[in-house]
Amino acid sequence: MRLSSGHGSRHVPETVSFDNLPLSFHQPFHRRNSVDMHITHHGGNEGVTGSCHQLHYNDNDSVLVDCGSFQGRDARRFPSAEIQFPLDGIQALVLTHVHIDHIGRIPYLLEAGFNKPIYCTPPTARFLPIMLEDSIRLGITRNKKVVAQILKEVNSLIKAVPYGKWQPLPRGASFRYSPAGHILGSAYIDFDHGDERFVFSGDIGSRCTPILREPASPERADVLVLESTYGDRLHEGRETRLARLEAILCETMENRGVTIIPAFSLGRTQELLFELNQIMEGIDHRTNCSMLHAIDIIVDSPMAIKLTDIYEQMSEYWSEEANEILTVDRQPFVFKNLVELDQAGESRGNIEYLKRSGKPAIVIAGSGMCTGGRVVEYLKTFISKPTTDIIFVGFQAYGTLGRKIQDCHGGKCGVSIDREEFLVRAKTHTLTGYSAHADQNDLLRFVQGMKSPPKEIRLVHGEYRPRQVLAEKLNALGIKTIACTNPNEQPPSEDRPQSDPAE
């Protein structure tokens, strides 16, 4: 099997050392004569996508933490998805969760010869084959035989590890999962070897997430590798976001056009359905917009429908609040005017019907950053109509179509979709409260809640400015914090504070 990413240039992994950082990952962390554990980055240290970190826990053995795809501007900087680092001594792949920027390079890892365990939480074990199948079909091949071969190999390597259980690794290391509150199955990871502990946060969830439990802080860490997606921003609160969602939807209905909500199939779609159900059913909430009950709310995403079914089956991982909702509503993701489309012909037919009839509707479709999927066809059809509204509820990475639309609205400019130019006359809205990522206060709370403060924090999974701002905050608390910045890295022109942040 030979996979092609469609790009010729090669991504050389960065090993952080004295040569390219003021403080080295290989420097002793505890003022001892030597240190066993150190980190090599293969993505995710200078951007929001492509997470892949190699933890060396002795001279010969290591594990990979995630192996994700690059997206948006990161994909232009690192256009090859092929694995460019040696696999010698890598004993396992340990996943934090199943978003594509954390798992998307797994097929290329297998192609490079990886045949060790893929550890993950039980929910992630359910989601992983589904997410990978979709990613492979969209980005690698639609050859059914090849897809089946890759998925068979992945399934043979998956080892589910319950939250809270210490899982041994060869030659004295071990790790433990704890809930991260980002999406169902997400986790942060404690790695122990000897008396050292390194903690990888993965993606930490927002305190506003209605379905999942809030993450508890780690006990301790010699080194904490911490995400920084929103290290410079604060989110709206839960009540505010619910009120804004309803207000925006009511406003868009007055326009009598199509409202498009690009949403990730896993996580964001389920949150939207959960809260739309509360609005429609009047659970702990009284709607001020009766028209919402009279129009179709359409989920046009086969994968989102499939993943929502799995969400419903795994309520033991839900928050206490979400389980309380189950006592009064056994179908918290379903309401009377919900329409689910899972066939390709249905999707095209729906677009033609909406275009011909002129009836208002709300459409939830992937992908969340508008980089592919069915949402693209809706955008091509409706983005140039002034009666169209586009609601962003997820992070839009630099260079993605979603980010370009977000920055270009009111007919002031256009965007290119499938090599065709479209004037953006649609109105755009951003709901910051629907972030699946912790904001600055959440991240600070995660660190300050530790019984013993970490000796060192290394910030990853963030653009230049969020990393720098969060590093300043953490250093001000007296915790040595490094923004994992290459001295040659400069803040890009579009990496700037926003009055209306992406998520």
N, C-alpha and C positions, 0 to 999 in steps of 0.2 A: 504494500500500500504506500503510495506516494501522495502526500498532500501538498497543495500549493496555496500560498496566501495571496498570490497574484502580484507580488512585489519582488523586486530584485535586491534592494539594499538590505543590509544586515544590521540587526540590533546587537551591539556589543554590550554585555551586561556590565554594570558598574559595581565594582568592589570598592566600597568606601574605605579609603586609606589615607595616610598622611599626605599622599601626593595630591589629593583633590578635595580634602576638607580640612578646615582648621583643627578639628578634633576627629581622631580616627575611630572607626568601629573596632579596629584591632588594638587600640590603646587599652591597657589594663583598666578595668572599671572600679576595682576596689583597692587600688594602691598595693596590689600584691605583685609578686615577681612574675606571675604568668596568669593567663586567663584561658579557660577552656572555650567558652562560647563567644562567637562573634557572628556578624551578619554580612551577607552579600546580597545586594539588590539586583533583581532582574526585571524591575518595573514597579511603578507605583510610588517611587520616592521623589519624583520631580513632577508629578501630575496626579490627576484624580483617577486615571484608569490604568489597566495593565498590572495590577497588584501581583507581585511574585517575589518572595523574600526567602533566602536560603539561610537557615540557622545552622551553623557549624557547632556541634556540641563537644567535639574532640577533634583531634588532628585528622581523623579519617572518616568520621560519620557526620551526617547532616540530615535535615528534613527541609522540604519546601513548604512554605506557608502560602497557599493559593498559587494559581497559575492562570492569570486573567488576560483578556484581550485588551489591546489599546483601542481607544475610540477618539473621534474628533481630532483635535490638534495633536494629541499624543500619537495617534496612528500615522500622522504625517511625519512626525519626528522619528518614529520607530516602525517603519512600514512592513517589516518582515515579521510574520508570526512564528517563524521557525525557531526551534530551541537552539540557542547559540552557546550554551554553557555545558560543560561535561556533567554527566550523571553519576560519575564514580562516587560511591559512598553515600548517595542519597537513599535513605532508608524508607522514606514515606512521603506522600503528599498529604498535608493536613489542611483541610478546607475550613474557612470561617463561615462561608455561606455560598449561595448559588447564583448570585448575579454574574453576568457574563464578564464583567471587568475583573472577576476573581476566579473564573473557571474556564474562560473561552479558549485558552491555549492548551487545554488538556489533550485534545486530539493530536496536536503537534508533539506534546510530551511523550505520548504513546508511540508515535512514529519514530521518535529519537531513541526508543528502546526502553522506556520506563516500564517496569513490571512489578513495582512494589505496591503496598497497600495504599488505598486512597481513603483516609479517615475523614469522617464527618458525623454530624449529629443524626439521629433517626429521621427527623423531617427532611433534612438535606439529602439523605439517602433516597427518599421518595422523589424529591424534586430534580435531582441531578440528571438522570437520564432524559427527562422531558426537556429540560432547559438546554442540554447539550444537543439533543436531536434537532431542536429548532435552530440553534446556532449553526450546526453543521450544514443543514439544508440551505440556510440563507447565505452562509459565508464560505463554504468549502465545496460541497458537492450535493447534488440531488440524486446521485446514484444510490438506489435503495440497498444494493448489496454492500457497498462501502459503508453507508450509514449504519446498517445492521451490524457489520463487522466491528466498527468502532464502539458501538453501544454494548455489544457483547463483551468486549474486552474491558470496558469501563465497569460494567456490572460485576465482572469476575473479581475486580480489585477493590470494590467498595466495602468498607468495614464500618458499620455504624457503631458509634461510641456514645453512651448516654451522658447527659449533662452530669457533672460532678464526679464522674468516675476517673481515676487515674489510669491512663493507658500506658503500659510499658513500651519502650523502644529499645532496639538493640544497644548493648553495652552501657546500661546504667541510666539512660535518660527516660523521662516520662512526661506526659502532658495531660491536661484536664480542660474540658469545655465548661464554660459558664454562659448563660443567656446574655446576648448582646442587645436584644430589643430592636433590631434593625428590620429584619423580615423573619417569618417563621423559620426556625432552624438555625438562625444566625448565632454566632458564638464568639466570645473572645477566648484566648488560649493561654494558659499557664504552662510554660516549659521548665522543668526542673532537671538539673544535672549536678550532682554533688550538692554543694550548698548554694549554688547559683539559681536564680529564677529570672527568666525573660518572659515578658507578657506581650502578646500581640493582640491589639484591640479588635482587629478586623474593622468592620463598620459598626459604630455605636449608634443605637437608635435614639430618636427624640423622645422626650418625656410625654409628648402629645399623642403617641401612637395608641389608638383605642383598643386594638386587639391583643397586643403583646405585653408581657410583663416588662417593667422598667429594669434595666440592668443594674445589678449590684456592683459596687467597686471591687477590684481585686484586693486581696489581703496585703500583698507586698510585691515589689519587683525591684530587682537590681537594675534592669533596663526595661522600660515600657515603650514599645513601638506603638505610637498613637496616631489614629487618623486625624485629619485636620480640615476636612472638606469645608466646614463652616466655622473655621477658627476665628473669623473676623465678623461674624454676623449673629443676630438673634432672630428666632422664629416667633410667629404669632402664637398665642396660647390656643388651647383646644376649643374653648367656647368661641373665641374670636374667629377661628378658622371655619367653624361650622356655620356661624352667622354669615360670614363673608361668602362661603360657598353658596348658601341659599340666596343671598342678595344678588350675587353675580348671575346665578342661573335665572332668577326672576327678571333681572335686567335683560339678559340675553333673550328670554322668551318674548319680551316686548318688541324686540327687533324682528321677531318672526322669521328668524333664519336658523341655520344649523350651528350648533355649539359643539366644537371639537375639543375633546380632552385627551391629549396624548398621555398614555399611562403605561408604566411597566407592568407586564403581565403578572409578575409575582410581587406582592406587597402593596403597591399603590392602588391597583385595581380593587383588591379586596377591601382596603380601607375606604375607598370611595363608595363601594357598594354597601358596606356596613353603615356608613353615615348617611347615605342617601336613603337607606331603609329606615333609619331612625326619623329622617325628615318625613318620608312618605307615610310611615305607620304611626307617626306622632308619639314615638317612644321617648319620654323625657324631653319632649320638644314639641312646640306647636308651630306649624308652618304658617307663614304669612303670604304664601303665594299659591293659591288654589290651582293655578294654571299648570303647575308642575305635575299634578295628578292626571292631566288631560293629554300629555304628550308622551311619545315613546322615549325611553332612555335605553339606548342600544349599546350593548357590549359586542363589538365586532372583533373578536380575538379568540380563535379556537384554543390557544394555549392558556389564555387567562381563564376561560371557562373550565378547562381541565384542572388547572391549578386551584381554582376556587373550590371545586369539588373535594380536592385533597385537604385544603384548609378546613373545610367543614368536618372532615373525618378526624382532625387532630386537635380537638378542642382541649385536650389535656395540657397543651402548650400555650393556651390562651391566657389572657389576664383575668383577674377576678371579675372585673367589670364586664368583660365580654361574656364570661360564663353566666353572669347574672342576667344578661340580655337573653340568653338561651332559655331561661325559665319562663319568659313571656313571649318569646318568638323563636320557634325551633328552626326557622330558616332566615338567619340574620343577613344573608346576602341576596335575598329575593324579595321583590315587591311586585304589585299588580301590573304596573306599566313597564316592567323590565322586559326587554327583548334581547335574546342571545342569538348571535349569528356565528355558526362554526363552519359553514361550507363556503368555498370560494365564490360559487355562483350566487349565493345569497348576498354576499358583500357587494358585488358589482350591481346586482339587482337593486339593492337598497340605495346605493349612490344614485342610480338612474331614477329611482322613484322619488327621492328627496329633491333631485334637480328638477324633475318634471312637475311635481305637485306643489312645490314651494312651501310645504308644511314645515313648521319648526320641529326640531328634534335635538336631543343631546346624544352625542356619539362618544363612547370611550373606546379607544383603540390603541394598539402598540405600533411601533415601539415608543418608549417614553421620551427618547431624545429625537424622535422623528427621523432616525437614520435608516429605517426600513419598515417593513410590515404594512398592514392595511391602512394605517393612518395616513400614509403618503398619498394614497389615491383620494382620500377625502380632502387633503390639503390642496392637491392639484385641481380639484373640482371647485372648491369653495373659498380658497384663500383670497381670491381677488374680488369677492363680493362684500360690500360694506355691511350687509346684514349678518355676516358670519362673525362668530366669536370663538377665540381659541384660548382655552384655560390651561396654563402650565401649572402642574402640581408636583413636578419632579425636577431634579437638577438637570440643567442643560449645559453639558460640557462645551468648552470653547471649540469652535470649528464644526459643531454638529448643526444640522438643519434647524433643530429646535432652538438653539441659541441664536442663530441668524434671524429667525422669525421673531424671537423675543426682542431682539435689538432693532428690528425693522418693522414698523407698523404705521398705521395712519396714512398709507399711500405714499410715504416719503421715499421708499426704495423698494427694490425687488429682491427675490431670492431665486436661486437656480434649483429646480427639482427635476431629476432625471434629464439633465442637460437642456431644460426648457426654462425660460425666465417667466416669473410670475410676480406681478405687482401685489404687494401686501396691503390690501384695503381692509382686511379683517381687523377687528379690534382684538387686542391681546390682553390677557389678565394673568397675574401671577399670584398664587396662593402660597405664601411662605410657610404656613402652618402644617402643610402636608409633607414636609420633608421626612424622609426615612432616616436622615442623618442627624446626629446630635448637633446643636448649635454651640456657640462659644461657652455659654453658661453650663450646658449639659456636660461638655468636655471638662471644664474646670471642676464641676461637681464630681465627675467620675474619678479624677485624680485626687481631689481633696477628701473624698470618702475613703481612701485607703488608710488602713490602720497605721501603716508605716509608709511615709512618702517614698516614691521611687528615687533611687540614687541618680538616675539619668532617664530623660525622655527623648525619644527621637521621633520627629513628626514626619509622617508620610501621608499619602492619599489626600493631597491638597494642592491647589495652585500656589504660586509664589507668595502672593500677599497674605492669604489666610495662614500659611505656615509661619510667615514672619510675625504677624500680629499675635497669633497664639503663643509663639515662642517668647515674645516679650512679656505676655501675661504670666506664663509659667515661670520664667526666670525671675520675675518680680516676686513670686511666691517663695523664692529661694531654692527652686528645683532646677538643676542644670538641664537645659533643654536645647536641642540642636534641631534646626529646621531642615536637615538633610538637603542642604542646598549646595550644589556645585558652584565653586567660585566664579565659573564662567556663565552661570545662569543669570539672566536678567529678567525682570518682570516684563512680560509682553505687553504691548500697547493696550490690549483689551483686558488685561488682568488688573482691574481697577475696582474700587468700591462702587456698588450700585445702590440706588435709592430703592429699587425693587428687585431684591435678589432672586436668584434662579429658583430656589426651593425653600 
